[in-house]
Amino acid sequence: MDLMAKWYAAAREHVPDGVELWDAHTHTGASDPDGVRGTADRLLAKLDDTQQTGAAVMTNQDPGGYSEPNDRVLTEARNSTGRLIPFLRVDPRLGNKAIAEAERCLDAGHRGIKLHPRAEQFELNDPTVRLLAELAAERGVPILVHAGRGTPSLGKDAADLCDTVDNLRIVLAHAAISDLSWLGPTVAEHPGLYFDTAWWDVTDLLALFAWVPPGRILYASDTPYGHPALAFTLTMRVAVSARYNSSQLRALFGGTLLRLVEGKEGDDEGAAPGEDFVSGDPGLLRVHASLHGAIVTAFAKNNATEPVSLARLGCAVPEDAHHAQVYRAIAATLDNIDLVNGARRDIVRPLILAAAAALTPDVEVPEI
């Protein structure tokens, strides 16, 4: 049973008529030291399989340098009939060489810049980052910055850049989990800051959507590290929980990305909704706690049978219990996971979807 397809189909029911889905963060490349590989053909196939229109694409890490990978990404974009938006990548530690490479790529047609402080081991207060920010603002392109796991605090430096470089727009990837606790509630003070949703933990996404205005959040998957069906389902369930209207959904799922790469700021889609939409159902909180433990265990390539069993037992509620249908959908999902022989992704992804359902119980669930 394709569990992810069932959850994805249920989430797609909330896409407003005429809204195209654009992913703000994907990768191609075959040289990342972590072993993750991605090709343009495979990326486009995933977009086709999920009925998504296009994506911003950039190379993954390449210890050999970024000139050739940047040229490859531009060629992939040109061959995609407009479905892939090319972002260049540079290593700020190279100083003037990084600036020259960024200028070369922007002249050639790249429409954004990717910086990865974790992979290249630099901080956003680096003088070369400042020069790249000024170049991005001058050329009207956004900078996408890794702000996920393995990254020390970078929010203050990102905010300072946006506050001091006119017309600069920075997208903090992975829900800016490195700095979300203080940056999310104060983001209105920094109009150049945006966030993408390429992250698996629904608690972080709930906080992101509670604190950050809808016009500042971009749907993203981080494919091939993530998957567009999984990322879309998580993002849509949280957005529906936050009561996003059709205009806000249009911005979230591509409208804001397309404006940023055109050199414009995102549309004003109103204030952040606040925290009252976040579920506090105690039974589902128990289920989520066990599922979160199971996800972390499975990510570590250990046997997750015990925490999954606890989550499954937590779904044994009376037939007339509040959110009984959600408990049933989670239970059925868990019953269809092969915890012993299944591939890690076929274990982790359904667990993530079940955990997300536990904290977004007012959103429809699929029949499984």
Protein Blocks (a to p, Z undefined) as FASTA:
>chain_A
ZZklmmmmmmmmmpcghiacddfbdcedjkbfnlpacdfklmmmmmmmnopabdcddddd
dfkbjklmmmmmmmmmmmnnopaccdddddfklommmmmmmmmmmmnopabdcddfklno
pafkbfklmmmmmmmmmnopacdddfbehiacfklmmmmmmmmmghiacddehhilmlmm
mmmmmmmmmmkbccdfbdfblklmmmmmmmpcfklcccdekiakbcfklmmmmmmmmmmm
nopafklmmmmnommmmmmmnopacddebjaebjmlpccbfklmmmmmmmmmmmmmmmno
pafklmmmmmmmmmmccfkbghklmmmmmmmmmmmpcfklpcfklmmmmmmmmmmmmmmm
mbccddZZ
